[in-house]
Each structure stands twice: as C-alpha cells, then as structure tokens.
Amino acid sequence: MTGDRFDAPVTDSASGDGEGSFDPIAFLETAVQTASNEDVGPMREYLCETLETHGVEPRVDDGGNVLATRGPADADTHVVLNTHIDTVSPHVPFERDREGSEAGGNDVIRGRGSCDAKGPLAALLAAFFAVEPATGRVTLAITPDEEVLSTGAYELVTGEDCPTRDADAVIVGEPTNLDVCTAAKGRFQGTIHLTGANAHAAEPETGINAVAALESVLEVIRTFGERDDAPPTHPQLGSATLTPTVVEGGETTNQVPADCALTVDRRSVPPETADAFHEALTDQLRTAVPDDVGVEFRFTDRPTPFLEAWDTDPDARVVDLLTDTAGGDVRPFTAATEASYFATDAPTIVFGPGVLADDDGAVAHAPREYVRVEAVRAAAAALETTIAALLE
C-alpha cells in the first residue's frame, strides 16, 4: 500500500503531549463526527470554539470564512494557513482503529472528511497554536465551500482585508502524503453548442445536421494542443488536456437534428488562463465547423472564477524548509484546489497528511476514507518547524 511518511520529528507541542497544549487527534476525532457536507455551520462553530479555548479570537467574514491571526499586525513576515471545512458524499462513519489494516496494523481515523480535509486542518491548527510569532505574523483562513464553488475563497481574495495580499507564503492543507506540492492544473468546463436546421431524415440534404458537425468539433479537440499558440509543456505538470465528456443532440430518430451540445473538460497548465482558452477554442471551432452550422462555446455558469492552473518556484524557501522537515517529495498536486486563488499573491504550496488514493483504490471522496494518526502528528510537527523558521 501507499504509506504516509513519518520522517518529521513529533514535538510535544505538535503531538498534544505537552500540558495544556492542543491535541490535533482529539480535535480530529470530534471534527470527523461533526457533519459538514450539507451545512458547515456546526463545524465552523466547533472550529471557532476551539480557537477561543486556546486564547485566539476568531472572526467569520461575509463569505463564511473563519479567520484568526497571531503576531503583530505590522510584522515583516506573514504566513497564511488555509484549508476547508466542507466535505462531500458518501457518508463514512467515524471509527478510531488502533490496528488499522490501511496503516499496517497502526492507528487510523476513518470517516467522512478524515483526510479531506479535516486531518490537514488538525495539523494546521496544531502548528498555528504552537508557534510563537514574536516578530512575524501567522493567519489562519479556513474556507466553507472548496468542494463546490469556492465562494469563501473568492470572498477571501477579493475582500478589502484579503490576508494573502501581503503574505510571504501560503500553505494550503490537503492530503498529499506529506509531499510538498508546488503546482496544479486548472479546470475549466464549458459546452460547445451547434445549431443547424431540422428536416426529414428521408431527405437529409434539405436540412443542416448539427450532430454531423460534431465530426469537425472532435477533430478540433483532438488537435487543439498542436496549434501554434498552444501552451508549452509545463516542467512540473506536463501538457494541458481537453476532453469531450457529455454529448446531447437530436429529438427523434427520423429527423435531421438542428441542435447538438458537447461539454468539454479542460485541464490547463500555466500560463494559460480561462479567457485565453475560451478565445483559442472559439477561434479553432469557427474555422473548422461548416459555415452553415452555428457554433458557440460557453463556459458553465458559476458565481466564482474557475480554479486556474498555478505554480510556485520549487526552490522557494517555504518549499525547501517544509521538504527538509517533512521528508517528502516535491511534486504537483493532482486535484484542483483553492491554492489557485492564492498563488497569484504569494509562493503557495499544498501539503498535509493523508492520501487521495492508495494501492487499494480511492481514499478521499470514497467509502474507505481514512487518515493515519501518526501522519497527522508528523504533518503538525513539520508545519510548526517550517512556520517558526519562516517567521524568524
């Protein structure tokens, strides 16, 4: 099985062994049992109560984000810690198994959100409480809607008091197996609409077949990466992809169809933006599709921007510090995250305990979701050491 790394030293402050200290595992056990798939309210309340218990006054902004800060407001160095409290189906009941088969007979916590992303949240909290930012400042920014529309993160980065705007580093908690992830592909979704003219199928030449025009559209999709202005292969992420996913067209079996729609999934790489992709695809379609067929490409409606591709210099100081301490690899993250919104402001990385999948299959967003207890403690210790060094 794919195992978590536990190379980071586990200090008393990170492990919860110190008197009066925060115990990330006790927090995580309660967090996993606090549902946050349909309503994040109870989980947000628990998080705020935890912060208050440990002497930190949280605030909740208009986007439902939980914000808390330690250290002087005029600090020269500012580190932002982010993850999310919303979870997704399926429901996975909480279980503490000290002989978990997933961990080779060692301690695991199972349950919805245990690795995505309440395990990373527990580790971030432990580090947030443990560091003593005498000259630097550390901000905790926890969002409520990462799994759907990122309304919280969008509010966070567009508000007047955006915490990432003056950040020197942003650490986003996600299950990375203690690897430090410095890039991720973006994800755009939209639909290509084709319009023709109905006719009897016995005399197809009297109509304009919108479904038949899909032949030209699919050729554009197959060759989209070969055009002269295509984004180059990214050193960390490889090539962008464009995939047809859903097709609809026609009404009856004996009629030339006047309408057809094809939904596509774009996984972008820097420096491509959503606007640049839309323009390039529209231009290619208009050139390839027959003149008598109407063609339009429209992004799927959403109230927030798509999560675009992002990258951070693998040699950035936060990367070096956390890699050395956690003992993991430097690599891209394979899923979309709200790091996309923060990476334009500061060096941004994704890091945390847990895995998206192991050798037996999916873990996050799956019926067997779990996180290893020792991985949570190791992540907390590595984060504490890294943040303390950044704030020196």
C-alpha positions in Angstrom: 0.0 0.0 0.0 1.0 3.6 -0.4 2.0 4.7 3.1 2.3 8.0 4.7 5.8 9.3 5.6 6.6 9.9 9.3 10.1 11.3 9.0 9.3 14.6 10.7 10.1 14.7 14.5 7.0 14.9 16.6 7.4 17.5 19.3 5.3 17.8 22.4 3.5 20.9 21.1 2.6 19.3 17.9 1.6 16.0 19.4 -0.5 17.3 22.2 1.6 15.7 24.9 2.5 19.0 26.5 0.5 20.2 29.4 -2.4 22.4 28.3 -1.4 22.1 24.6 -3.7 21.5 21.6 -4.2 17.8 20.7 -4.8 17.5 17.0 -6.0 14.0 17.3 -8.7 14.8 19.9 -9.7 17.7 17.7 -9.8 15.5 14.6 -12.0 12.8 16.2 -14.6 15.4 17.1 -14.3 17.1 13.7 -14.9 13.9 11.8 -18.0 13.3 13.9 -19.3 16.9 13.1 -21.1 16.7 9.8 -20.2 19.4 7.3 -21.4 18.0 3.9 -24.7 19.9 3.7 -24.2 22.6 6.3 -20.8 23.7 7.6 -22.3 25.7 10.4 -21.7 23.1 13.2 -18.2 22.5 12.1 -17.5 26.2 11.8 -18.8 26.7 15.3 -16.6 23.9 16.6 -13.6 25.5 15.0 -14.3 28.9 16.4 -14.9 27.4 19.9 -11.5 25.6 19.6 -9.7 28.8 18.7 -11.4 30.7 21.6 -10.5 27.9 24.0 -6.8 28.4 23.1 -6.9 32.1 23.5 -7.4 33.2 19.9 -10.4 35.3 18.9 -11.7 34.2 15.5 -13.9 36.2 13.2 -16.3 35.0 10.4 -16.4 37.2 7.3 -19.2 37.7 4.8 -18.1 34.7 2.8 -18.3 32.3 5.8 -14.5 32.1 6.2 -13.1 31.6 9.7 -10.1 34.0 10.2 -7.7 34.2 13.1 -4.3 35.8 13.5 -1.4 35.6 15.8 1.5 38.0 15.9 1.9 41.8 15.4 -0.1 43.4 12.6 2.9 45.3 11.3 5.1 42.2 11.2 7.7 42.0 8.4 6.8 38.4 7.6 3.3 37.0 7.2 2.4 33.3 6.6 -1.2 32.3 5.8 -2.5 28.8 6.6 -5.6 27.7 4.6 -7.8 24.6 4.2 -11.5 23.9 4.0 -14.2 22.5 6.3 -16.8 21.3 3.8 -16.9 17.6 2.9 -18.6 15.5 0.2 -20.6 12.3 -0.1 -20.5 9.4 0.6 -21.1 9.3 4.3 -18.3 7.4 6.1 -19.0 6.8 9.8 -16.3 7.8 12.3 -14.1 5.0 13.7 -10.8 5.0 15.6 -8.9 1.8 14.8 -5.6 1.5 16.5 -4.8 -1.6 14.4 -5.9 -0.3 11.0 -5.1 -2.5 8.1 -4.5 0.6 5.9 -1.6 1.5 8.2 0.0 -1.9 8.5 -1.7 -2.5 11.8 -1.2 1.0 13.2 -3.5 3.8 14.3 -6.0 5.3 11.8 -9.1 7.5 12.0 -11.8 6.7 9.5 -14.7 8.8 8.5 -16.0 11.4 6.1 -13.5 14.3 5.9 -10.9 12.5 7.9 -8.3 13.1 5.2 -10.1 15.7 3.0 -9.5 17.9 4.7 -10.1 17.7 8.5 -6.8 15.8 9.0 -4.8 18.6 7.3 -6.9 21.2 9.3 -5.9 19.5 12.6 -2.3 19.6 11.6 -2.5 23.3 10.6 -4.2 24.2 13.9 -1.6 22.4 15.9 1.2 24.4 14.2 -0.9 27.7 14.4 -1.2 27.3 18.2 2.4 26.0 18.7 4.5 28.7 17.0 5.4 31.9 19.0 5.3 34.7 16.4 7.1 37.4 18.2 8.3 39.2 15.1 6.2 37.6 12.4 2.5 37.0 11.8 0.5 33.9 11.0 -3.0 33.9 9.8 -5.5 31.0 9.7 -8.0 31.3 6.9 -10.5 28.4 6.7 -13.0 28.3 3.8 -16.5 26.8 3.7 -17.1 25.8 0.1 -14.0 24.4 -1.5 -15.6 21.3 -2.8 -18.3 23.1 -4.9 -17.9 26.7 -5.9 -15.2 28.2 -3.7 -17.4 31.1 -2.7 -15.5 31.5 0.6 -12.1 31.6 -1.1 -13.3 34.1 -3.7 -14.6 36.4 -1.0 -11.3 36.0 0.8 -9.2 37.2 -2.1 -11.5 39.9 -3.3 -12.2 41.5 0.1 -10.6 44.7 1.3 -8.8 42.8 4.1 -7.5 39.9 1.9 -5.0 38.1 4.1 -3.0 36.7 1.2 -2.3 40.1 -0.4 0.7 40.7 1.8 1.6 37.1 2.5 5.2 35.8 2.2 3.9 32.2 1.9 0.6 30.4 1.8 0.3 26.8 2.9 -2.9 25.0 1.8 -3.9 21.9 3.7 -4.8 18.9 1.5 -3.9 15.2 1.6 -0.5 15.0 -0.1 1.1 12.1 1.8 3.5 14.7 3.4 4.8 15.7 0.0 5.1 19.4 -0.8 3.1 20.2 -3.9 4.1 23.3 -5.9 1.7 23.3 -8.8 -1.6 22.0 -10.1 -3.5 22.1 -13.3 -6.6 24.3 -13.7 -10.0 23.0 -14.6 -12.4 24.8 -17.0 -15.7 23.4 -18.1 -17.9 24.6 -20.9 -20.3 23.5 -23.7 -19.9 23.7 -27.5 -23.4 24.5 -29.0 -24.0 23.6 -32.6 -27.2 24.8 -34.5 -28.5 23.7 -37.9 -31.9 23.1 -39.4 -34.4 20.3 -39.0 -35.5 18.2 -42.0 -37.0 14.8 -42.7 -34.3 12.1 -42.5 -35.6 10.8 -45.8 -34.3 14.0 -47.4 -31.3 15.0 -45.2 -29.9 17.4 -47.9 -32.8 19.7 -47.1 -31.6 20.3 -43.6 -28.4 21.2 -41.7 -27.3 18.4 -39.5 -25.9 19.7 -36.2 -24.9 16.2 -35.0 -22.9 15.6 -38.1 -21.0 18.8 -37.5 -19.6 17.1 -34.4 -17.0 15.4 -36.7 -15.3 18.8 -37.2 -15.6 19.7 -33.5 -14.0 16.4 -32.3 -11.1 17.0 -34.8 -10.5 20.4 -33.2 -10.4 18.7 -29.8 -8.0 16.1 -30.9 -5.6 18.6 -32.4 -6.1 21.5 -30.0 -2.7 21.0 -28.4 -0.9 21.1 -31.7 -1.8 24.7 -32.7 1.0 27.3 -32.9 -0.1 29.2 -29.8 -0.8 26.2 -27.6 0.7 26.5 -24.1 4.1 24.7 -23.8 4.6 21.6 -21.8 4.9 22.6 -18.2 8.1 21.4 -16.4 6.0 20.1 -13.4 2.6 19.5 -14.9 3.2 18.3 -18.4 0.7 19.1 -21.1 -2.8 20.5 -20.9 -5.7 18.2 -21.8 -9.0 18.8 -23.5 -11.6 16.0 -23.1 -15.1 15.7 -24.5 -17.4 14.4 -21.7 -21.1 14.8 -22.4 -23.0 15.0 -25.7 -26.6 15.8 -26.4 -28.4 16.2 -29.7 -31.4 15.3 -31.7 -35.1 14.8 -30.8 -36.5 12.0 -32.9 -34.9 9.1 -34.9 -36.3 10.2 -38.3 -35.4 13.8 -38.2 -32.2 15.7 -39.1 -31.2 17.3 -35.8 -31.0 21.1 -35.6 -29.2 21.2 -32.3 -26.2 19.5 -30.6 -24.2 20.2 -27.5 -20.9 18.8 -26.4 -19.5 19.5 -23.0 -15.7 19.6 -22.6 -13.3 19.4 -19.7 -10.1 21.5 -19.9 -7.1 20.8 -17.6 -4.9 23.7 -18.1 -1.2 24.4 -17.4 0.4 27.8 -16.7 0.4 30.4 -18.2 -3.0 29.6 -19.9 -6.0 31.5 -18.4 -9.7 30.8 -18.7 -10.1 33.7 -21.1 -7.2 32.7 -23.3 -8.5 29.1 -23.6 -12.0 30.4 -24.4 -10.7 32.6 -27.2 -8.4 30.0 -28.7 -11.1 27.2 -28.7 -13.7 29.6 -30.2 -11.3 30.6 -33.0 -10.5 27.0 -33.8 -14.1 26.0 -33.9 -15.2 28.8 -36.1 -12.5 27.9 -38.6 -13.3 24.1 -38.6 -17.1 23.9 -38.4 -19.0 24.3 -41.7 -20.2 27.8 -42.5 -23.9 26.8 -42.4 -23.7 25.5 -38.9 -23.9 27.9 -36.0 -21.2 27.4 -33.3 -20.8 28.9 -29.9 -18.7 27.9 -26.9 -19.9 28.9 -23.4 -18.4 28.3 -20.0 -20.6 26.6 -17.5 -22.3 29.3 -15.4 -20.8 29.7 -11.9 -20.7 32.6 -9.5 -16.9 32.4 -8.9 -13.9 32.1 -11.3 -12.7 28.7 -12.3 -9.7 27.3 -10.5 -6.9 28.1 -12.9 -3.5 26.5 -13.2 -0.9 27.7 -10.8 2.7 27.0 -9.9 5.3 28.0 -7.3 9.1 28.0 -7.8 10.2 24.6 -6.4 13.2 26.4 -5.0 11.1 28.8 -2.9 12.2 29.0 0.8 8.9 27.6 2.1 9.3 24.6 -0.2 12.9 23.9 0.9 12.0 24.2 4.6 8.9 22.0 4.6 10.5 19.4 2.3 13.6 19.1 4.6 11.4 18.8 7.7 8.6 16.5 6.4 10.9 14.3 4.4 8.6 14.1 1.4 9.0 14.8 -2.3 8.3 18.0 -4.3 5.7 17.3 -6.9 2.5 18.7 -8.4 -0.9 18.2 -6.8 -3.2 16.0 -8.9 -6.6 17.7 -7.9 -7.9 21.2 -8.2 -7.6 23.3 -5.0 -8.2 26.8 -3.9 -4.5 27.3 -3.9 -5.3 28.6 -7.4 -6.8 31.7 -5.9 -3.8 32.4 -3.6 -0.9 31.7 -5.8 -1.0 35.0 -7.6 -0.3 36.8 -4.3 2.5 34.7 -2.7 4.5 31.5 -3.0 1.8 28.9 -2.4 2.2 25.2 -1.6 -0.2 22.3 -0.9 0.7 20.0 2.0 -0.9 17.6 4.5 -1.4 14.2 6.0 -3.5 11.5 4.2 -3.7 10.4 0.6 -6.1 10.9 -2.2 -5.7 7.2 -3.1 -3.6 4.2 -2.0 -2.7 1.0 -3.7 -6.2 -0.4 -2.9 -8.1 2.5 -4.5 -9.6 5.8 -3.8 -9.4 7.2 -0.2 -10.6 10.8 -0.4 -14.3 11.2 -1.6 -14.7 7.5 -1.1 -16.3 5.0 1.3 -13.0 4.0 2.8 -11.7 7.5 3.7 -9.1 7.4 6.5 -6.1 9.2 7.7 -3.2 7.8 9.7 -2.8 9.3 13.2 0.9 9.4 13.1 0.8 11.2 9.7 -1.3 14.0 11.3 1.2 14.3 14.1 4.1 14.3 11.7 2.4 17.0 9.5 1.8 19.1 12.6 5.4 18.9 13.7 6.8 19.7 10.2 4.5 22.7 9.8 5.4 24.0 13.2 9.1 23.8 12.4 8.7 25.4 9.0 6.4 28.2 10.1 8.7 29.1 13.0 11.7 29.3 10.6 9.7 31.5 8.2 8.8 33.9 11.0 12.3 34.2 12.4 
